[in-house]
């Protein structure tokens, strides 16, 4: 009986195996266990395709090799093009060597019938795992008899500034010659292929313990297969718990925070969490009331939403520049008074930056504290606007000077067992103010907001769907600023209800 044919490996599966052999096994043998890709992943893949097409425009006259004719046709066509000296470059050519199949983003013809291999990435630099991507392609092309002059990676140039009229691919992209690094990896590639095929021949997944490779360099779609949910108040929820201390606790059979014995070495922040979880009560600092009394009215609760596309959209932007498309502000004029709400949402593909800033500055007026959660984000977006609109820099600087960050304030002064180690607004809000949460919202995360806005303004949507997206975006951003105002009121009530530090 003939031996079974070896499993064909693609370049993506090879790189998967470099990250984790167990992930590779699941991809090939148990793909049905994979978590379904979310909208964010789909958007990144679409963005990668957009970057790839723009990269091809740097090589005019290049010929695209499709896959419509099936694998055999895809494998045959590149060889015809390789012999045609009038073809300066080949896009998406398929090659196979010893059971490894690769599609090469760009093959550029060089003098002397040599070729430059170019892998295109939508990143702004070279990452370590990119080297394996280029290395496996080099391995296959050399095995197929191509004479490579160099092996390169083409990525976005972080210093490129879009003029708002036409992209300049020669400036938008940087080509890095990785030939030296790739040849150093040359001897490693056959060994890696051997270990990957060995793992795939097993009856069961290889026994690999969870670790950083579950999320680096990319999140594993089989994460839940190796990382079952941890119980409530697991020791991993202790802030900044070192691997050494975590191992020490696990060696003692301790998995829950409340099981940690008194006297175990913990930092001040960890001790607060331990105290709160062990007693089941909210921990409040001594200084909460005093520091809250420093907040002066009027108070503006402010939140921004942005999209950061790989390819810059508007004049003055760079790759991954943030497009500020939405803001929400709740204003409270005095203690105990009601909240007034203001909002802005760009509703078309036009550059929203000027309208964003003008409408925001009108609402914020010239005085009053501006509260944000992780205010560094809002401050940086304001700095971006000042860079793009230098005539507004002074006005923007005055807004930035009024910013106050609620995030570190919460971390310093309160801890609730329901935080589960997180100080995100989505964790803090329902714990401090039961009944308030982001559950059931159509848009409930910043990345979701960016994708929803992009679909709303660029997608071919009917009126009803467009209006639903608009309502969801407005509701989400409004929820963020309402949440901050609610947290402040809850903290004031807690400070008034007790005098010293401890639990409530």
Secondary structure per residue as TSV (DSSP state, phi and psi in degrees):
chain	resnum	aa	ss	phi	psi
A	1	X	-	360.0	126.2
A	2	X	-	-66.6	149.3
A	3	X	-	-68.4	145.3
A	4	X	-	-63.0	145.2
A	5	X	-	-63.8	142.3
A	6	X	-	-63.8	146.2
A	7	X	-	-65.5	130.2
A	8	X	-	-73.8	133.6
A	9	X	E	-109.4	137.7
A	10	X	E	-96.2	170.8
A	11	X	H	-65.8	-35.0
A	12	X	H	-67.9	-39.0
A	13	X	H	-70.5	-33.6
A	14	X	H	-60.6	-46.7
A	15	X	H	-65.6	-36.0
A	16	X	H	-58.6	-44.1
A	17	X	H	-65.1	-31.5
A	18	X	H	-64.7	-39.0
A	19	X	H	-68.9	-49.0
A	20	X	-	-163.3	122.9
A	21	X	H	-65.9	-28.8
A	22	X	H	-70.2	-39.6
A	23	X	H	-62.3	-42.6
A	24	X	H	-60.3	-45.0
A	25	X	H	-58.0	-46.3
A	26	X	H	-64.3	-40.2
A	27	X	H	-60.1	-41.2
A	28	X	H	-85.0	-43.3
A	29	X	H	-101.6	-25.5
A	30	X	-	-135.7	51.2
A	31	X	G	-61.5	-23.9
A	32	X	G	-67.0	-14.3
A	33	X	G	-83.9	-7.3
A	34	X	S	-68.7	142.9
A	35	X	-	-68.3	137.7
A	36	X	-	-66.4	138.2
A	37	X	-	-62.5	135.8
A	38	X	-	-85.8	177.1
A	39	X	H	-62.2	-32.5
A	40	X	H	-65.0	-43.5
A	41	X	H	-66.2	-43.0
A	42	X	H	-59.4	-41.7
A	43	X	H	-65.0	-38.1
A	44	X	H	-65.4	-38.5
A	45	X	H	-65.5	-42.1
A	46	X	H	-63.9	-39.5
A	47	X	H	-65.0	-38.9
A	48	X	H	-61.5	-39.8
A	49	X	H	-64.1	-40.0
A	50	X	H	-63.3	-42.8
A	51	X	H	-63.7	-42.0
A	52	X	H	-60.9	-42.2
A	53	X	H	-65.3	-39.5
A	54	X	H	-67.9	-35.4
A	55	X	H	-62.9	-36.8
A	56	X	H	-63.0	-29.2
A	57	X	T	-67.0	-12.6
A	58	X	T	-74.9	-10.8
A	59	X	S	-124.3	74.4
A	60	X	T	-59.0	140.5
A	61	X	T	90.6	-6.1
A	62	X	-	-65.0	152.6
A	63	X	E	-113.1	129.2
A	64	X	E	-86.9	134.9
A	65	X	-	-104.9	110.9
A	66	X	-	-82.4	174.3
A	67	X	S	-115.0	9.8
A	68	X	T	-62.7	-29.1
A	69	X	T	-82.7	8.7
A	70	X	H	85.4	171.4
A	71	X	H	-60.7	-44.4
A	72	X	H	-62.1	-42.2
A	73	X	H	-66.6	-39.9
A	74	X	H	-64.0	-33.7
A	75	X	H	-75.9	-29.9
A	76	X	H	-81.7	-37.5
A	77	X	H	-60.2	-42.5
A	78	X	H	-57.4	-34.4
A	79	X	H	-67.6	-32.1
A	80	X	H	-66.7	-41.1
A	81	X	H	-71.0	-33.5
A	82	X	H	-61.1	-32.9
A	83	X	T	-86.3	-5.6
A	84	X	-	-97.1	103.8
A	85	X	T	-66.6	-12.9
A	86	X	T	-80.1	-9.5
A	87	X	-	-92.0	112.1
A	88	X	-	-79.4	-24.1
A	89	X	E	-157.0	152.9
A	90	X	E	-124.0	131.6
A	91	X	E	-108.1	134.3
A	92	X	E	59.4	38.9
A	93	X	E	-75.7	140.3
A	94	X	E	-103.4	133.3
A	95	X	E	-134.3	153.6
A	96	X	E	-138.1	136.2
A	97	X	E	-148.1	121.5
A	98	X	T	49.9	46.3
A	99	X	T	79.6	10.3
A	100	X	E	-113.4	125.6
A	101	X	E	-111.4	129.7
A	102	X	E	-133.9	146.8
A	103	X	E	-112.3	124.0
A	104	X	E	-95.8	124.6
A	105	X	E	-55.3	-53.1
A	106	X	E	-143.2	129.8
A	107	X	E	-116.0	114.4
A	108	X	E	-102.5	129.7
A	109	X	E	-71.2	135.4
A	110	X	E	-121.5	165.1
A	111	X	T	-57.0	149.4
A	112	X	T	75.8	26.1
A	113	X	T	57.2	36.1
A	114	X	E	-103.3	169.1
A	115	X	E	-136.1	145.2
A	116	X	E	-107.9	118.9
A	117	X	E	-82.2	128.7
A	118	X	E	-131.0	114.3
A	119	X	E	-94.1	132.8
A	120	X	E	-103.6	130.6
A	121	X	-	-128.1	151.1
A	122	X	S	-90.5	9.7
A	123	X	S	-79.5	174.7
A	124	X	S	-108.2	10.7
A	125	X	S	-160.4	177.5
A	126	X	-	-92.4	126.9
A	127	X	-	-104.3	156.6
A	128	X	H	-57.3	-41.0
A	129	X	H	-71.1	-16.8
A	130	X	H	-62.6	-31.4
A	131	X	H	-61.4	-38.6
A	132	X	H	-69.6	-33.4
A	133	X	H	-61.1	-46.5
A	134	X	H	-71.9	-35.3
A	135	X	H	-64.2	-42.5
A	136	X	H	-68.6	-34.5
A	137	X	H	-66.8	-41.8
A	138	X	H	-60.4	-44.1
A	139	X	H	-56.9	-46.0
A	140	X	H	-70.8	-45.0
A	141	X	H	-64.7	-42.1
A	142	X	H	-64.1	-39.8
A	143	X	H	-64.0	-27.3
A	144	X	T	-85.2	-0.8
A	145	X	T	94.2	7.4
A	146	X	-	-75.6	142.9
A	147	X	-	-95.4	102.2
A	148	X	E	-89.3	128.6
A	149	X	E	-81.2	-31.3
A	150	X	E	-165.1	159.1
A	151	X	E	-119.1	121.8
A	152	X	E	-130.5	162.8
A	153	X	E	-124.9	131.0
A	154	X	E	-109.1	118.5
A	155	X	E	-132.7	169.2
A	156	X	E	-68.2	144.9
A	157	X	-	-91.6	112.1
A	158	X	T	-62.4	-19.4
A	159	X	T	-92.7	-2.8
A	160	X	-	-69.2	133.1
A	161	X	-	-116.7	120.5
A	162	X	-	-73.8	134.4
A	163	X	-	-85.8	-2.6
A	164	X	S	85.8	-1.8
A	165	X	S	-114.8	-57.8
A	166	X	-	-147.4	139.1
A	167	X	-	-75.2	141.6
A	168	X	-	-108.6	97.1
A	169	X	H	-58.2	-30.3
A	170	X	H	-65.9	-27.9
A	171	X	H	-97.8	-32.3
A	172	X	H	-66.1	-31.7
A	173	X	E	-112.8	150.2
A	174	X	E	-117.9	134.1
A	175	X	E	-107.2	120.5
A	176	X	E	-106.4	126.2
A	177	X	E	-81.2	113.8
A	178	X	-	-108.0	14.5
A	179	X	H	-53.6	-44.3
A	180	X	H	-62.2	-46.5
A	181	X	H	-65.8	-36.2
A	182	X	H	-68.6	-40.3
A	183	X	H	-67.6	-29.2
A	184	X	H	-66.5	-32.0
A	185	X	H	-82.3	-10.3
A	186	X	H	-52.2	-45.1
A	187	X	H	-72.3	-22.2
A	188	X	H	-78.5	-29.9
A	189	X	H	-59.3	-50.6
A	190	X	H	-59.0	-36.1
A	191	X	H	-66.2	-40.2
A	192	X	H	-66.5	-42.1
A	193	X	H	-61.0	-40.5
A	194	X	H	-62.9	-44.6
A	195	X	H	-68.4	-33.7
A	196	X	H	-68.0	-43.1
A	197	X	H	-67.7	-34.9
A	198	X	H	-64.2	-42.2
A	199	X	H	-65.1	-39.1
A	200	X	H	-71.1	-18.9
A	201	X	T	-83.6	-7.0
A	202	X	S	-72.8	154.2
A	203	X	S	-76.0	-26.5
A	204	X	S	-130.5	161.0
A	205	X	-	-58.5	145.1
A	206	X	-	-61.1	147.2
A	207	X	-	-82.3	95.4
A	208	X	-	-124.9	122.7
A	209	X	-	-70.8	148.1
A	210	X	-	-60.8	153.9
A	211	X	S	-174.9	-160.2
A	212	X	G	-62.1	-27.2
A	213	X	G	-65.4	-10.4
A	214	X	G	-72.2	-19.1
A	215	X	T	-132.5	-7.4
A	216	X	S	-128.0	138.1
A	217	X	S	-80.3	-11.9
A	218	X	S	-135.0	151.4
A	219	X	-	-63.5	138.4
A	220	X	-	-83.4	133.1
A	221	X	T	-75.7	-5.6
A	222	X	T	-110.6	23.4
A	223	X	H	-52.1	-44.6
A	224	X	H	-67.4	-21.2
A	225	X	H	-67.7	-29.0
A	226	X	H	-110.1	-15.0
A	227	X	S	-127.1	79.0
A	228	X	-	-61.1	152.2
A	229	X	-	-56.3	136.2
A	230	X	-	-81.5	152.5
A	231	X	-	-70.2	165.3
A	232	X	T	-57.4	137.3
A	233	X	T	65.1	32.0
A	234	X	B	-63.6	151.2
A	235	X	G	-61.1	-21.6
A	236	X	G	-66.9	-13.3
A	237	X	G	-82.6	-6.3
A	238	X	S	-69.1	128.5
A	239	X	T	-63.6	131.2
A	240	X	T	55.4	38.0
A	241	X	-	-74.8	121.9
A	242	X	-	-68.8	155.4
A	243	X	H	-59.9	-35.2
A	244	X	H	-64.8	-46.8
A	245	X	H	-70.0	-35.9
A	246	X	H	-62.4	-43.6
A	247	X	H	-64.6	-37.7
A	248	X	H	-62.9	-41.7
A	249	X	H	-68.6	-44.0
A	250	X	H	-63.3	-36.3
A	251	X	H	-62.0	-28.0
A	252	X	T	-88.9	3.6
A	253	X	T	79.5	16.2
A	254	X	-	-96.9	118.1
A	255	X	-	-117.5	-17.6
A	256	X	B	-111.5	146.2
A	257	X	G	-58.4	-42.7
A	258	X	G	-68.4	-13.1
A	259	X	G	-86.4	-11.5
A	260	X	S	-65.8	126.1
A	261	X	-	-70.5	150.8
A	262	X	T	-61.8	137.3
A	263	X	T	98.0	-12.5
A	264	X	-	-65.0	136.6
A	265	X	-	-64.9	112.7
A	266	X	-	-132.0	151.5
A	267	X	-	-72.9	171.2
A	268	X	H	-59.6	-44.9
A	269	X	H	-65.2	-41.4
A	270	X	H	-64.9	-35.7
A	271	X	H	-65.8	-36.1
A	272	X	H	-61.7	-45.5
A	273	X	H	-63.3	-45.9
A	274	X	H	-57.3	-45.9
A	275	X	H	-62.3	-45.7
A	276	X	H	-64.7	-44.5
A	277	X	H	-68.6	-42.1
A	278	X	H	-65.1	-37.7
A	279	X	H	-89.2	-17.7
A	280	X	T	73.7	18.8
A	281	X	S	-122.5	160.3
A	282	X	-	-71.4	130.7
A	283	X	E	-94.6	135.0
A	284	X	E	-131.6	136.9
A	285	X	-	-76.9	162.7
A	286	X	T	-63.4	-34.1
A	287	X	T	-91.6	2.9
A	288	X	H	-57.9	-51.6
A	289	X	H	-61.8	-44.2
A	290	X	H	-63.5	-42.6
A	291	X	H	-75.0	-31.1
A	292	X	H	-66.0	-31.7
A	293	X	T	-66.6	-16.3
A	294	X	T	-79.0	-13.7
A	295	X	-	-72.8	121.7
A	296	X	-	-107.9	143.8
A	297	X	S	-92.0	156.6
A	298	X	S	-72.3	154.2
A	299	X	E	-117.8	132.9
A	300	X	E	-112.8	123.5
A	301	X	E	-97.5	118.6
A	302	X	E	-127.0	141.8
A	303	X	E	-145.5	140.6
A	304	X	E	-113.0	152.4
A	305	X	E	-123.9	140.5
A	306	X	E	-139.9	164.1
A	307	X	E	-124.5	138.5
A	308	X	-	-126.9	81.0
A	309	X	-	-72.3	150.7
A	310	X	S	-62.0	-43.1
A	311	X	S	-95.2	120.5
A	312	X	-	-58.9	141.5
A	313	X	-	-96.0	-35.4
A	314	X	S	-128.5	162.6
A	315	X	T	-55.6	137.0
A	316	X	T	88.2	-9.0
A	317	X	-	-87.9	155.2
A	318	X	-	-112.6	171.3
A	319	X	T	-54.9	131.8
A	320	X	T	67.3	18.9
A	321	X	-	-64.0	142.9
A	322	X	-	-80.2	129.3
A	323	X	E	-95.2	112.2
A	324	X	E	-81.1	112.7
A	325	X	E	-114.3	-8.8
A	326	X	E	-153.9	143.1
A	327	X	E	-140.4	157.1
A	328	X	E	-134.9	140.5
A	329	X	E	-137.1	128.0
A	330	X	E	-107.3	130.7
A	331	X	E	-115.1	133.4
A	332	X	E	-122.6	117.4
A	333	X	-	-78.9	-29.5
A	334	X	S	-155.3	163.4
A	335	X	T	-59.2	129.5
A	336	X	T	84.7	-9.5
A	337	X	-	-79.3	165.7
A	338	X	-	-72.2	169.3
A	339	X	E	-100.8	137.9
A	340	X	E	-107.3	140.3
A	341	X	E	-115.5	139.1
A	342	X	E	-134.0	150.7
A	343	X	E	-155.9	158.9
A	344	X	E	-141.1	138.6
A	345	X	E	-146.2	120.3
A	346	X	-	-69.0	136.7
A	347	X	-	-119.1	9.2
A	348	X	S	-144.5	-175.4
A	349	X	S	-82.1	-1.9
A	350	X	S	-66.8	156.1
A	351	X	-	-58.8	117.7
A	352	X	-	-90.0	-2.1
A	353	X	H	-62.9	-45.5
A	354	X	H	-65.9	-46.1
A	355	X	H	-64.6	-37.6
A	356	X	H	-57.4	-52.4
A	357	X	H	-69.3	-45.0
A	358	X	H	-62.3	-44.7
A	359	X	H	-67.5	-37.1
A	360	X	H	-66.6	-47.6
A	361	X	H	-64.8	-32.0
A	362	X	H	-64.0	-40.2
A	363	X	H	-75.1	-38.7
A	364	X	H	-73.8	-16.0
A	365	X	-	54.7	-147.0
A	366	X	S	-117.1	-5.0
A	367	X	-	-145.9	158.7
A	368	X	S	115.6	147.6
A	369	X	E	-72.1	139.2
A	370	X	E	-113.5	112.3
A	371	X	E	-96.2	131.5
A	372	X	E	-135.7	160.0
A	373	X	S	-104.8	113.3
A	374	X	S	64.5	64.1
A	375	X	H	-63.5	-16.3
A	376	X	H	-59.5	-32.7
A	377	X	H	-65.8	-51.2
A	378	X	H	-62.7	-38.2
A	379	X	H	-63.9	-41.0
A	380	X	H	-67.3	-36.9
A	381	X	H	-66.6	-36.1
A	382	X	H	-65.8	-38.5
A	383	X	H	-64.0	-37.8
A	384	X	H	-59.2	-45.7
A	385	X	H	-63.0	-37.8
A	386	X	H	-64.7	-36.2
A	387	X	H	-66.9	-42.8
A	388	X	H	-74.8	-29.2
A	389	X	-	-128.1	73.7
A	390	X	G	-58.5	-24.7
A	391	X	G	-67.0	-15.3
A	392	X	G	-104.6	4.2
A	393	X	H	-58.6	-40.8
A	394	X	H	-66.7	-43.1
A	395	X	H	-63.2	-40.8
A	396	X	H	-66.2	-40.8
A	397	X	H	-60.6	-35.9
A	398	X	H	-68.1	-35.9
A	399	X	H	-66.2	-45.0
A	400	X	H	-61.0	-35.3
A	401	X	H	-66.2	-18.2
A	402	X	T	-95.4	-2.1
A	403	X	E	-70.3	141.5
A	404	X	E	-137.3	131.2
A	405	X	E	-96.3	117.7
A	406	X	H	-77.8	-26.9
A	407	X	H	-58.7	-57.3
A	408	X	H	-65.3	-26.3
A	409	X	H	-64.3	-45.9
A	410	X	H	-62.7	-44.5
A	411	X	H	-60.4	-33.3
A	412	X	H	-79.9	-30.9
A	413	X	H	-113.5	-17.3
A	414	X	E	-142.7	153.4
A	415	X	E	-149.2	130.9
A	416	X	-	-116.0	139.4
A	417	X	G	-53.0	-30.6
A	418	X	G	-74.5	-7.6
A	419	X	G	-62.7	-28.8
A	420	X	T	52.4	41.6
A	421	X	T	82.6	-2.8
A	422	X	-	-110.1	141.3
A	423	X	-	-112.2	19.5
A	424	X	S	-66.8	155.2
A	425	X	H	-60.9	-31.9
A	426	X	H	-70.4	-24.0
A	427	X	H	-89.0	-38.9
A	428	X	H	-71.0	-42.8
A	429	X	H	-58.2	-56.2
A	430	X	H	-68.1	-23.9
A	431	X	H	-73.9	-42.9
A	432	X	H	-83.6	-28.3
A	433	X	S	-132.6	78.4
A	434	X	T	-53.1	138.5
A	435	X	T	103.7	-20.0
A	436	X	-	-102.8	126.9
A	437	X	-	-163.0	177.3
A	438	X	-	-101.2	5.5
A	439	X	T	-62.1	135.6
A	440	X	T	83.4	-3.1
A	441	X	-	-77.1	139.2
A	442	X	S	-65.2	-36.7
A	443	X	-	-116.8	121.9
A	444	X	-	-136.0	13.7
A	445	X	S	-152.1	151.9
A	446	X	H	-59.4	-43.3
A	447	X	H	-64.1	-37.6
A	448	X	H	-62.7	-38.0
A	449	X	H	-63.4	-44.6
A	450	X	H	-61.1	-43.5
A	451	X	H	-67.1	-40.8
A	452	X	H	-63.0	-42.2
A	453	X	H	-64.6	-42.4
A	454	X	H	-60.4	-42.7
A	455	X	H	-65.8	-38.0
A	456	X	H	-64.2	-42.8
A	457	X	H	-91.6	-21.4
A	458	X	H	-114.2	-15.8
A	459	X	S	-81.6	159.2
A	460	X	-	-90.0	78.9
A	461	X	-	-110.0	148.3
A	462	X	-	-78.0	169.2
A	463	X	H	-59.6	-42.0
A	464	X	H	-64.1	-46.1
A	465	X	H	-65.4	-41.6
A	466	X	H	-60.2	-44.2
A	467	X	H	-67.3	-35.0
A	468	X	H	-65.1	-42.5
A	469	X	H	-63.1	-42.9
A	470	X	H	-59.4	-47.0
A	471	X	H	-61.9	-40.0
A	472	X	H	-65.8	-40.5
A	473	X	H	-65.1	-45.0
A	474	X	H	-63.5	-40.0
A	475	X	H	-65.0	-40.1
A	476	X	H	-66.7	-49.6
A	477	X	H	-65.8	-38.0
A	478	X	H	-62.8	-37.4
A	479	X	H	-63.2	-39.3
A	480	X	H	-61.3	-45.5
A	481	X	H	-76.2	-34.0
A	482	X	H	-64.8	-37.3
A	483	X	H	-61.8	-42.3
A	484	X	H	-63.7	-43.2
A	485	X	H	-63.3	-38.9
A	486	X	H	-66.7	-41.3
A	487	X	H	-62.6	-43.3
A	488	X	H	-60.9	-45.5
A	489	X	H	-63.2	-38.2
A	490	X	H	-67.0	-40.0
A	491	X	H	-64.5	-38.4
A	492	X	H	-63.7	-40.5
A	493	X	H	-65.4	-39.6
A	494	X	H	-65.0	-43.4
A	495	X	H	-63.3	-36.3
A	496	X	H	-74.3	-27.9
A	497	X	H	-77.7	-16.0
A	498	X	-	-146.4	164.4
A	499	X	S	-103.9	-53.9
A	500	X	S	-99.6	178.9
A	501	X	S	-75.6	159.4
A	502	X	E	142.9	-145.6
A	503	X	E	-112.4	155.0
A	504	X	-	-121.2	360.0
